[in-house]
Amino acid sequence: MELEQVNVVQGPEAGHIKQPLVPIVEVAYRHGQWWTIAPDIAQMIFEKMRNGENAVYTYDWGPNGREGTWRPEGQNTTINRYVIDFKSMTQMNIDNQSKRSIRIAYIRPEDVEARLMGGASAR
């Protein structure tokens, strides 16, 4: 879902330019940083918010990832389960009840996918 917003541009192109923006969902992380939820999950979360509903989602850390908090019948998994409450703008881990704040940010469509641009950090 793309939204249209009017942005003010500084400099020679000053004026109003209409540009479609894409919502992303970010969760508070350590040291004042934010963790961005994957775009496909973020779209589902945003749709729930637009419909006045809380969002529930799972995150799988993958086979080489960390241990998850979901432990069905005592079995270890790599899965965490979350609910997002839009009234309080918080995400809660369903299995251990830890809470973090969330925020919704709007970015240009071309900025949704991360790109490594070369140099040492791209290796």
C-alpha positions as CSV (number, residue, x, y, z in Angstrom):
1,M,0.0,0.0,0.0
2,E,1.5,3.3,-1.0
3,L,0.5,6.6,0.5
4,E,0.8,10.0,-1.1
5,Q,2.3,12.8,0.8
6,V,3.4,16.3,0.0
7,N,7.1,16.9,0.9
8,V,8.9,20.2,0.9
9,V,12.2,20.2,-1.0
10,Q,15.0,22.6,-0.1
11,G,17.3,24.2,-2.7
12,P,16.8,24.9,-6.4
13,E,13.8,22.5,-6.6
14,A,12.0,24.1,-3.7
15,G,8.3,23.7,-3.8
16,H,5.8,20.9,-3.3
17,I,6.5,17.6,-4.8
18,K,4.0,14.7,-4.5
19,Q,5.8,11.4,-3.8
20,P,4.4,8.0,-2.9
21,L,5.6,6.8,0.5
22,V,5.7,3.3,2.0
23,P,5.1,2.6,5.7
24,I,7.7,0.7,7.6
25,V,7.4,-0.5,11.2
26,E,10.4,-0.2,13.6
27,V,10.8,-1.7,17.0
28,A,13.0,-0.1,19.8
29,Y,16.3,-1.9,20.2
30,R,19.4,-1.5,22.4
31,H,21.3,1.7,22.7
32,G,18.6,4.0,21.2
33,Q,18.6,2.1,17.9
34,W,15.6,0.8,16.0
35,W,15.1,-2.6,14.3
36,T,13.1,-2.4,11.1
37,I,10.6,-5.2,10.5
38,A,10.9,-6.9,7.1
39,P,8.8,-5.1,4.5
40,D,6.4,-7.9,3.8
41,I,5.6,-8.3,7.5
42,A,5.4,-4.5,8.0
43,Q,2.8,-4.2,5.2
44,M,0.6,-6.8,7.0
45,I,1.1,-4.9,10.3
46,F,0.2,-1.6,8.7
47,E,-3.0,-3.0,7.3
48,K,-4.0,-4.3,10.7
49,M,-3.4,-0.8,12.1
50,R,-5.5,0.8,9.3
51,N,-8.3,-1.6,10.2
52,G,-8.2,-0.7,13.9
53,E,-6.9,-4.2,14.9
54,N,-3.8,-5.3,16.8
55,A,-1.3,-7.3,14.7
56,V,0.1,-10.7,15.6
57,Y,3.2,-12.1,13.8
58,T,6.0,-14.5,14.2
59,Y,9.7,-14.1,13.4
60,D,12.0,-17.1,12.7
61,W,15.7,-16.5,13.3
62,G,16.5,-19.4,10.9
63,P,18.6,-22.5,11.2
64,N,21.8,-20.6,12.1
65,G,20.0,-17.9,14.2
66,R,19.4,-17.6,17.8
67,E,17.1,-19.6,20.0
68,G,13.5,-18.4,19.9
69,T,11.2,-17.8,22.9
70,W,8.4,-20.1,21.6
71,R,8.8,-23.5,23.1
72,P,5.8,-25.8,22.2
73,E,5.7,-28.7,24.6
74,G,9.2,-27.8,25.8
75,Q,10.8,-28.1,22.4
76,N,13.4,-25.4,21.4
77,T,12.6,-23.4,18.3
78,T,14.1,-20.4,16.5
79,I,10.7,-18.6,16.5
80,N,9.5,-15.5,18.5
81,R,5.8,-14.6,18.5
82,Y,4.7,-11.0,18.9
83,V,1.6,-8.9,19.3
84,I,1.6,-5.2,18.4
85,D,-0.8,-2.9,20.3
86,F,-1.4,0.3,18.3
87,K,-3.1,2.1,21.2
88,S,0.1,1.9,23.3
89,M,2.4,1.7,20.3
90,T,4.1,-1.3,21.8
91,Q,5.2,-4.8,20.7
92,M,5.0,-7.6,23.3
93,N,6.6,-11.0,23.0
94,I,3.8,-13.4,23.5
95,D,5.9,-16.0,25.3
96,N,7.9,-13.9,27.8
97,Q,5.8,-10.7,27.9
98,S,8.8,-8.4,27.2
99,K,7.7,-5.1,25.7
100,R,9.3,-2.6,23.4
101,S,8.0,0.6,21.8
102,I,7.3,0.7,18.1
103,R,7.0,3.5,15.5
104,I,5.7,3.8,12.0
105,A,7.9,5.6,9.5
106,Y,7.3,6.5,5.9
107,I,10.0,6.1,3.3
108,R,10.3,6.4,-0.5
109,P,9.6,3.1,-2.3
110,E,13.2,3.0,-3.7
111,D,14.5,2.9,-0.1
112,V,12.5,-0.2,1.0
113,E,15.2,-2.7,0.0
114,A,18.7,-2.3,1.5
115,R,21.5,-2.1,-1.0
116,L,25.2,-2.6,-0.4
117,M,27.0,0.0,-2.5
118,G,30.6,-1.5,-2.5
119,G,33.6,-1.0,-0.4
120,A,34.7,-2.9,2.7
121,S,31.2,-3.0,4.2
122,A,29.8,-4.9,1.2
123,R,32.1,-7.9,1.7
